[in-house]
Amino acid sequence: MNHVESKVCAVRVPLHLKQFVIEQDYDRYTPIDQAVWRYVMRQNSHYLGSRAHQVYLDGLRQSGIDVERIPKIEEMNACLSEIGWGAVTIDGFIPAVAFFDFQAHHILPIACDIRQYDHIAYTPAPDMIHEAAGHAPIIKDEKYRTYLKIFGEIGSRAIFSHEDYEVYEATRLLSVVKEDPQATEEQIALAERNLQEKTAAVKEVSEAAQLARLYWWTVEYGLIGDLEKPQIYGAGLLSSVGESISCMRDDVKKLPFSLQECIETDFDITKPQPQLFVCKSFDELIDAVQEFAQTMAISIGGTQSLVKAMKMRQPATAVFSSGLQVSGIISELVYDQDGEAVYLKTNGATALAVKGRQLPGHGKEYHREGFGSPIGRLAGESTPLEQMTDAQLAGCGIVPGDRATLTFASGVVVSGAVAYLLREDSRLVLIGFDNCTVTCGSDVLFRSEWGTYDMAVGEKIVSVFAGAADREQYETGVHQPSQVKTRRPVYTAGAKRLHKLYQGVRDLREQPPESEVLALELQRILEVLDQYEPDDWLLRLELLELLTAHGLLPDQQRQLRQRLTEIGNPQPELNPLIQAGLALLKDE
């Protein structure tokens, strides 16, 4: 699966997110994959019509989703474009901040794999059922998609920790291994232990992790309306045959939505949820995420936010009070005696911007070896440097062409020939120096032989957020796609034979011949199934559906029902799925 340019004009994928987009490759879906989709969607459409949020069923149709077959991304885009959204296909789990970033741009990222037949009720891995049939339908609601967009804008800039990213990689690995038909029990156990170890290594909950929890308890597993009889809007519930039913039982606690409770409550993706949160309306969610944003580094800034960003070891942006935005990997901070950061350094490619637009000549290539600058006021000056007029600057000896020495209140000293002054919106944002040295006490922070010193201007850091300010120009997002790829199954001769049987039943359902021919074909498929696949329940259910609908072969119908009961009875996890399928035939 290669990363691709979007072929759909309705979707403009930002440059830094294109690396996550892959081809759907629709032809690789097997007849069994189509049958898994159809089973889940038939069950959900039947049950969720009364349990899901009121827009669910209409939202399915208006998202280009058909119960009978896995949707094509082009068709979904044609429908979603009518509400200003689009969709792209991705390879399984992507980092949360990247997922949020897609949503901030009105794009729904959809994992293009589909769960294994053995995981038909639930899978911890994102798949077409979860992403397309779970997320897309509720986007029809204007308030809900407003929540997703706001969440995306905030979440894509949330500060995380390096340990968070390692948990993500471990989670992705486990999801890939669990959905790999060739994976051994030992490989699964190893991946589970790896995730446990990475999770245990997390010592503090980052703001990105808190937002991930809020997302989980709302977008993934949220309920809405009356606490006693809520409706489902969470994609995790809408896409799970088992949990969409079990979540309404009394043993699953229904709690009033609370921002604080959500961000303090962790979750396990591999198990049914023991409690769920019920919001009164989507307006309540919008208010909550906006409230949380006020606690984030993007709103607070300062030393504590810089420290959080430094722990990421990934690109972040520090915003000076002048409006200058410095985007790069924050690698080092110099502190004063009070523990406040008075100098910041980035490592590697760095870009400078104002209001989200990269400054000409200050991209990653120019600042490819990093960037460093003092933070604070000049010693003895009451006016911040960024607010000084040309006359005030001249009074401090800061005149282009002249040599100047700037002594900051922190003790940082910048000495060199002033090469340029750069203002944006009347505020001074950069001062360039030639033949410059920068010191703090006995520490040398910049040497003259390193070239021009571009000094950021700003009394303080007012905001810090993950990723670059101008993400299009910076090109690289906060994360790169994982090296752990989903694995294509290798089909045995027996599996290919079973695929043909499933396709045969699908063809007969979509274009049934005369009753006599239909009966003969179904009888032939059943005989092969009995010979080679005695425990396959899903195809037997589809055979029974066709026989019942056309009133054919009553003896075979009874035998099929008996065999389905025999398959299901010894297996408590499988039996409810079979019984749900049989119940649907009665209702039809």
Secondary structure, DSSP 8 states (H G I E B T S, - for coil): --B-----TT----GGGGGGBB---GGG--HHHHHHHHHHHHHHHHHHHHHB-TTHHHHHHHTT-BTTB---HHHHHHHHGGGT-EEEEE-S---HHHHHHHHHTTEEEEE-----GGGSS--SS--HIIIIIIITGGGGSHHHHHHHHHHHHHHTT----HHHHHHHHHHHHHHHHHT-TT--HHHHHHHHHHHHHHHHT--S--HHHHHHHHHIIIIIT-EEE-SSSEEE--HHHHT-HHHHHHTTSTTSEEEE--HHHHHH----TTS--SEEEEES-HHHHHHHHHHHHTTSHHHH-HHHHHHHHHHH-S-EEEEETTSEEEEEEEEEEEE-TTS-EEEEEEEEEEEEEETTEE-TT-STTTBTT-EEEE-S-BTT-SS-GGG--HHHHHHTT--TTSEEEEEBTTSEEEEEEEEEEEEETTEEEEEEEEEEEEEETTEEEE-GGG--EEEE--SSEEEEEES-SSHHHH---SS---S---------HHHHHHHHHHHHHHHHHHS---HHHHHHHHHHHHHHHHHH-TT--HHHHHHHHHHHHHT--HHHHHHHHHHHHHHHTT-TTTHHHHHHHHHHHHH-
